[in-house]
Each structure stands twice: as structure tokens, then as C-alpha cells.
């Protein structure tokens, strides 16, 4: 069964809460050979001291989790002491194997090697010397191999556990990253929807409001002017309903299967005319040569440029006092400059528009690597944007 990265941890052979079971089994295996009837005299304790040496490792092994190096060295020292006294104790040899495994399982190779290698070499060397001097069959080769193999198995278990922990941690981080990315996309989508909704509604609602005022004030004195204003209201209302319907279609569509068509500077005349029919004098200086490939705008920049003009004229309708506006589009090096200004006959109550329109427009401009300035200028209000003619991924030029 594969681990769950949100709840699981690296598996161990015996749960930490039941480690005492392993200690009990180890103690039985270490002590049992002491009292077992064996036909070989060198395997039977010959004195009370040797009996004590055979039993002490059973008491030391539970301490290997806290002091693994000390317990291994103590077990080796007890085994060598028994050899010096002329007795080969299988239980003590087993304690060395268990201690070797425990140390390699809990310490890194860099921490365990300086202790394990000299200890095993010393054990084998002393065993050889004792065998040559006393004639006792110390079985040094088998004992040395068992201790070494136990250490290798412990190191393998530790390495596997570390690998599983690393895999689980990577999975947990990947899950957190996916959740953060999902939250980021949701936030970006909410901002995009807010910007699109503002772009679809704000300008035409301003046109409707202005023309409604014109119609009410000229209904009796200039009925033909009132009829023109009502026709403009009807057209603007139809357009805004169409925009909202298009936006809702995109929101209800799965994924991005139904992308919404975004307007560009090709529709500049429409947004300018919607302001002019409301009685405003709008002057447009378009110095861009759209037939020249050098002045061709990337699609994203073309959309943002249109939104800059639209937002500038919307702010003029809502906050302007002179019923005049000026739009400038020109190339400046590797950028295009878009400036929308409207004169003010008097100082407005607020220093500048501060609604969500400018916030969303600034986000749009920055998304293509451009820069936006908005605020009061000599003689009126000025909205200026500089957009790059070439956009690299991420909006960085």
C-alpha cells in the first residue's frame, strides 16, 4: 500500500509504542543460551563472573536507542572479556549483532562508521590473538561477518526509511503547491472577471446616465435631441446586455472552451462615437500607422490600448465638467503612448477618480509590461499609458 502524503510517515518494522516487545524477545534470545544444555564446554559459562557477563547484554540492549555507540562497544567488550576467560557466549555475540543493527539504523554513516569500523576490526583482531594464544575456537570470521552484515542491514533500513520520508515530504509539498496554485488561479480568475465586468458595464452605463440627463432636460424644448439621446440609450443598453451575456457564457463554459472576444483599437471609433452622441466634443489624434508592420500591436497590447481609451473617456463622462476630451495615440520608440485628457472648468470635489476601474486598468497595463499614470494635470485630468510594442511571456520586456 502506498503512503498517504498527508497522514503517513515512514514505516517501521515495529511501532514505537511496542518497542518493548523487541527488547523482551532480544533478552530471551541473549539469556537462553546461557542455561541451554550444550555439548560443547567452551559454550558453557565456567564461573559466576561469566554468568554475569552473559546476562548484562540483555539489560544493555534496551538502552541502544538512546546510546547506540556505547551499547555496541559495551557488548563487544563483554564478548571479548568472555573470550579472555575462555568462554564463547552465543548470546553475547547475538547482542553485538543487535547493537550493530540498532546503531546503523539510528545514526548516519558518517556518525556510525568511526565507531563501527574500528570496533569490528578490533573484535576480529582480538579474537584472532586469543585463538592463536589459547587455542579457543573463537569463530572470529563468522562473528565478524554477522556484526558487519547486521550493520549493513541497519544502514539499509535507515536509508530506505529516509527515502520514504523524503518521498512523502515531496508529495506533501507538491500537494501544498497544487493547493496554492489553485488558490492563485481562483484569485486571478476573480480579478479577471471583475475587470471584464467593469469594462463591459461601466462605460455604457455612464453613456446611458448622461444621455438620460440630456433626454430629460430637452424633452420639451428640443424633442429631436431627446429622441437622439433615447436612441443612444437604447443602443447602449443593448450593447451592455450583449456584453454581459457574452461574459456569462464564458463563466458557464467548462474551462476555456468558449473564450470571449475582446475589442481592440479597431473599435476605437465606436467608443468615441458613444461619447460624442452624448454631446461631448472628443478630439482624436491617432498617429499610429496600422498598415505599417512596425506599428502593429500584439493582441494583448491592442486590447489593453482599447481599454485605456475606454476607461479614460468613461472617467471623463463621470467626472468631467467641460464636456470635452482629447485622445492621443502615438509611437515613442519601442512603445506606444496613449493619453486621454479632459479639461476641468472647476476643481472637482475629489482629487481624481479612485474606483475599481483604474485599479483594474493598472493591472491590465502592468500585465503587458506597461506603465500607467493618472491624476490631475494643468488644465484638467490626464490618463496616460505607455505600452510596449513587443511583449515577452510574463509581461516583461
C-alpha positions in Angstrom: 0.0 0.0 0.0 1.4 3.4 -1.0 1.7 6.0 1.8 -0.7 8.9 2.1 1.4 12.0 1.9 -1.0 13.9 4.1 -1.1 11.5 7.0 1.5 8.8 6.8 5.1 8.7 7.9 7.9 6.3 7.1 7.0 2.8 8.1 9.0 0.9 10.8 9.1 -2.8 11.4 7.7 -2.4 15.0 5.7 0.6 16.1 7.5 2.9 18.5 4.9 2.2 21.2 5.6 -1.5 21.1 9.4 -1.5 21.0 9.5 -3.2 24.4 8.3 -6.4 22.7 11.5 -6.4 20.7 13.5 -5.8 23.9 11.8 -8.8 25.6 12.5 -11.1 22.6 16.1 -9.9 22.4 16.6 -10.5 26.1 15.2 -14.1 25.9 17.5 -14.8 22.9 20.6 -13.5 24.7 20.0 -15.2 28.0 18.5 -18.5 26.8 21.9 -20.0 25.5 23.4 -19.5 29.0 21.1 -22.1 30.5 20.6 -24.3 27.5 22.2 -27.8 27.7 25.0 -27.7 25.1 27.6 -30.5 24.5 30.5 -28.1 24.0 32.3 -27.0 27.1 33.5 -23.7 25.6 29.9 -22.6 25.2 29.0 -23.1 28.9 29.8 -20.4 31.5 32.6 -21.5 33.8 32.2 -19.1 36.7 29.7 -16.6 38.2 31.6 -13.8 36.5 30.9 -15.4 33.1 27.2 -15.8 34.0 27.1 -12.1 34.8 28.8 -11.2 31.5 26.3 -13.4 29.6 23.3 -11.7 31.3 24.4 -8.0 31.3 23.9 -7.5 27.5 20.2 -8.3 27.9 20.0 -5.3 30.3 22.0 -3.1 28.0 20.1 -3.6 24.7 17.0 -1.5 25.7 19.4 1.4 26.0 20.7 1.2 22.4 18.0 3.6 21.2 19.5 6.4 23.3 23.2 5.5 23.4 23.7 3.2 20.3 27.5 3.6 20.2 28.0 3.0 23.9 25.9 -0.1 23.9 27.7 -1.6 20.9 31.1 -1.0 22.4 29.9 -2.4 25.8 28.6 -5.6 24.1 31.9 -6.1 22.2 33.9 -5.5 25.4 31.8 -8.1 27.3 32.2 -10.6 24.4 36.0 -10.1 24.4 36.1 -10.4 28.2 34.3 -13.7 28.0 36.8 -14.9 25.3 39.7 -13.9 27.6 38.1 -16.0 30.3 37.9 -19.0 27.9 34.2 -19.0 27.1 32.4 -18.4 23.8 29.0 -16.9 24.6 26.5 -17.1 21.6 24.0 -14.8 23.5 26.6 -12.1 23.8 27.5 -12.5 20.2 23.9 -12.0 19.3 23.8 -8.9 21.4 26.6 -7.5 19.3 24.6 -8.2 16.2 21.5 -6.5 17.6 23.5 -3.5 18.8 25.3 -3.2 15.5 21.9 -3.1 13.6 20.5 -0.6 16.1 23.4 1.8 15.8 23.3 1.7 11.9 19.6 2.1 11.9 19.6 5.2 14.1 22.8 7.0 13.0 24.0 8.2 9.7 27.0 6.5 8.0 29.2 9.5 8.9 28.2 9.1 12.6 28.3 5.3 12.8 31.4 4.5 10.7 34.1 6.0 13.1 32.8 3.7 15.8 31.7 0.6 13.9 34.8 0.0 11.7 37.4 0.2 14.5 35.1 -1.8 16.8 34.7 -4.7 14.3 38.4 -4.6 13.3 39.4 -4.7 17.0 36.9 -7.5 17.7 38.3 -9.7 14.9 41.9 -8.8 15.8 41.5 -9.7 19.5 39.6 -12.9 18.6 42.5 -14.0 16.3 45.1 -13.3 19.0 43.1 -15.2 21.6 42.6 -18.2 19.3 46.3 -18.3 18.5 47.4 -18.0 22.1 44.8 -20.1 23.9 43.6 -22.5 21.2 40.0 -21.5 21.8 37.9 -21.6 18.6 36.7 -18.1 18.6 34.9 -18.4 15.2 36.2 -14.8 14.6 35.3 -14.9 10.9 31.6 -15.8 11.4 31.2 -13.4 14.3 32.9 -10.5 12.4 30.7 -11.2 9.3 27.5 -11.3 11.4 28.2 -8.0 13.1 29.2 -6.4 9.8 26.1 -7.8 8.0 23.9 -6.5 10.8 25.3 -3.1 10.4 24.8 -3.2 6.7 21.1 -4.2 7.2 20.6 -1.5 9.7 22.0 1.1 7.3 19.8 -0.2 4.5 16.7 0.1 6.7 17.7 3.6 7.8 18.3 4.6 4.1 15.0 3.2 3.0 13.2 5.0 5.8 14.9 8.3 4.9 14.0 7.7 1.2 10.3 7.1 2.1 10.3 10.1 4.3 11.7 12.2 1.5 9.2 10.9 -1.0 6.3 11.6 1.5 7.7 15.1 2.1 8.0 15.8 -1.6 4.4 14.6 -2.1 3.2 16.8 0.8 5.0 19.8 -0.6 3.6 19.1 -4.1 0.1 18.9 -2.6 0.6 22.2 -0.9 2.0 23.7 -4.1 -1.0 22.5 -6.0 -3.4 24.0 -3.5 -1.5 27.3 -3.5 -1.6 27.3 -7.3 -5.3 26.6 -7.3 -5.9 29.4 -4.9 -3.8 31.7 -7.0 -5.7 30.8 -10.2 -9.0 31.4 -8.4 -7.8 34.8 -7.3 -6.6 35.7 -10.8 -9.9 34.5 -12.3 -11.9 36.6 -9.9 -9.8 39.7 -10.8 -10.2 38.9 -14.5 -14.0 38.6 -14.1 -14.1 41.8 -12.1 -12.1 43.7 -14.8 -14.2 42.3 -17.6 -17.5 43.1 -15.8 -16.3 46.6 -15.2 -15.2 47.1 -18.8 -18.5 45.7 -20.1 -20.7 47.8 -17.9 -19.1 51.0 -16.6 -18.6 52.9 -19.9 -22.1 52.1 -21.3 -23.8 52.8 -18.0 -22.0 56.2 -18.0 -23.3 56.9 -21.5 -26.8 55.8 -20.5 -26.8 58.0 -17.5 -25.5 61.0 -19.4 -28.0 60.6 -22.2 -30.8 60.1 -19.7 -30.0 63.5 -18.3 -29.9 65.0 -21.8 -33.3 63.5 -22.7 -35.0 64.7 -19.5 -33.7 68.2 -20.0 -34.6 68.6 -23.7 -37.8 66.6 -23.8 -40.0 69.7 -24.1 -37.6 72.3 -25.7 -35.8 70.1 -28.2 -37.7 66.8 -28.7 -35.5 65.8 -31.6 -32.4 66.0 -29.3 -34.3 64.0 -26.7 -35.1 61.3 -29.3 -31.4 61.1 -30.2 -30.5 60.6 -26.6 -33.1 57.9 -26.1 -31.9 56.1 -29.2 -28.4 56.2 -27.8 -29.7 54.8 -24.5 -31.4 52.0 -26.4 -28.2 51.2 -28.3 -26.0 51.3 -25.2 -28.5 49.2 -23.3 -28.5 46.6 -26.0 -24.7 46.6 -26.2 -24.3 46.2 -22.4 -26.8 43.4 -22.3 -24.9 41.7 -25.1 -21.6 42.1 -23.2 -23.0 40.7 -20.0 -24.5 37.8 -21.9 -21.1 37.1 -23.5 -19.4 37.2 -20.1 -21.9 34.9 -18.5 -21.5 32.4 -21.4 -17.7 32.3 -20.7 -18.3 31.8 -17.0 -20.7 28.9 -17.6 -18.5 27.2 -20.2 -16.1 24.5 -19.0 -12.5 25.5 -18.8 -11.8 27.9 -21.6 -13.7 26.3 -24.3 -15.6 29.5 -25.1 -13.1 32.4 -25.0 -14.8 35.8 -25.1 -13.9 38.1 -28.0 -12.0 41.2 -26.7 -12.2 44.5 -28.6 -9.1 46.3 -29.8 -8.2 49.7 -31.3 -10.1 48.7 -34.5 -13.3 49.5 -32.5 -11.9 52.9 -31.2 -14.4 54.8 -33.4 -17.3 53.1 -31.6 -16.3 54.1 -28.1 -15.5 57.6 -29.3 -18.8 57.9 -31.1 -20.7 56.7 -28.0 -19.3 59.7 -26.1 -19.9 62.2 -28.9 -23.6 61.3 -29.2 -23.9 62.3 -25.6 -23.0 65.8 -26.5 -19.3 65.7 -25.8 -16.6 67.1 -28.1 -14.0 64.3 -28.5 -10.8 65.0 -30.5 -8.8 62.0 -31.5 -5.2 62.2 -32.7 -4.3 58.8 -34.0 -0.7 58.9 -35.2 -0.3 55.1 -35.5 0.0 53.7 -39.0 -1.8 50.4 -38.6 -0.8 49.4 -42.2 2.9 49.6 -41.1 4.1 46.2 -39.7 6.4 48.2 -37.4 3.4 49.8 -35.7 1.5 46.5 -35.5 0.4 45.8 -31.9 0.4 42.4 -30.2 -3.1 41.2 -29.5 -2.8 41.7 -25.7 -1.4 45.2 -26.1 -4.1 46.1 -28.6 -6.8 45.0 -26.1 -5.2 47.0 -23.3 -4.8 50.1 -25.5 -8.5 50.0 -26.3 -9.4 49.6 -22.6 -7.2 52.6 -21.7 -9.1 54.8 -24.1 -12.4 53.4 -22.9 -11.6 54.0 -19.2 -10.3 57.5 -19.9 -13.5 58.5 -21.7 -15.6 56.8 -19.0 -13.8 58.8 -16.3 -14.3 62.0 -18.4 -18.1 61.3 -18.7 -18.4 60.6 -14.9 -16.1 63.3 -13.5 -15.5 65.9 -16.3 -17.1 69.3 -16.1 -16.3 70.8 -19.6 -17.9 68.2 -21.9 -14.6 67.9 -23.9 -12.0 65.2 -24.1 -8.8 64.6 -26.1 -7.3 61.3 -27.1 -3.7 60.9 -28.4 -2.2 57.7 -29.8 1.4 57.8 -31.0 4.6 55.8 -31.2 7.5 56.6 -28.9 10.5 54.4 -29.7 9.6 50.8 -28.9 6.4 51.9 -27.0 3.1 53.4 -27.9 1.8 56.2 -25.8 -1.9 56.7 -25.1 -3.1 59.9 -23.4 -6.7 60.8 -22.6 -7.3 64.2 -21.2 -10.4 66.2 -20.4 -10.3 69.9 -19.2 -12.0 70.9 -16.0 -13.9 74.2 -15.6 -13.7 73.9 -11.9 -11.8 71.8 -9.3 -13.7 68.5 -8.6 -14.6 67.5 -5.1 -12.2 64.6 -5.3 -8.7 64.9 -6.5 -9.1 62.1 -9.0 -11.2 59.1 -9.8 -10.4 56.3 -7.3 -12.8 53.5 -8.2 -12.1 49.9 -9.3 -11.8 50.9 -12.9 -8.4 52.5 -12.5 -7.3 49.6 -10.3 -8.2 47.0 -12.9 -6.8 49.1 -15.7 -3.5 49.4 -13.9 -3.4 45.6 -13.6 -4.1 45.2 -17.3 -1.3 47.7 -18.2 1.2 46.1 -15.9 0.3 42.6 -17.2 1.8 43.5 -20.6 4.8 45.3 -19.1 3.4 48.8 -19.5 3.1 51.8 -17.2 0.1 53.9 -16.2 -0.2 57.4 -14.8 -3.5 59.0 -13.8 -4.2 62.2 -12.0 -4.8 65.9 -12.2 -2.7 67.9 -14.7 -2.5 71.6 -15.6 -5.9 72.4 -17.1 -7.7 69.1 -16.4 -7.4 65.4 -15.7 -4.9 63.2 -17.5 -4.8 59.4 -18.0 -1.6 58.2 -19.8 -0.3 54.8 -20.5 2.9 53.5 -22.2 2.6 50.1 -23.7 5.4 48.0 -25.3 5.2 47.1 -29.0 6.7 43.7 -28.1 5.6 41.6 -25.1 7.5 38.6 -23.8 5.9 35.9 -21.6 5.0 37.3 -18.2 4.7 40.8 -19.4 8.5 41.5 -19.1 10.1 43.3 -21.9 
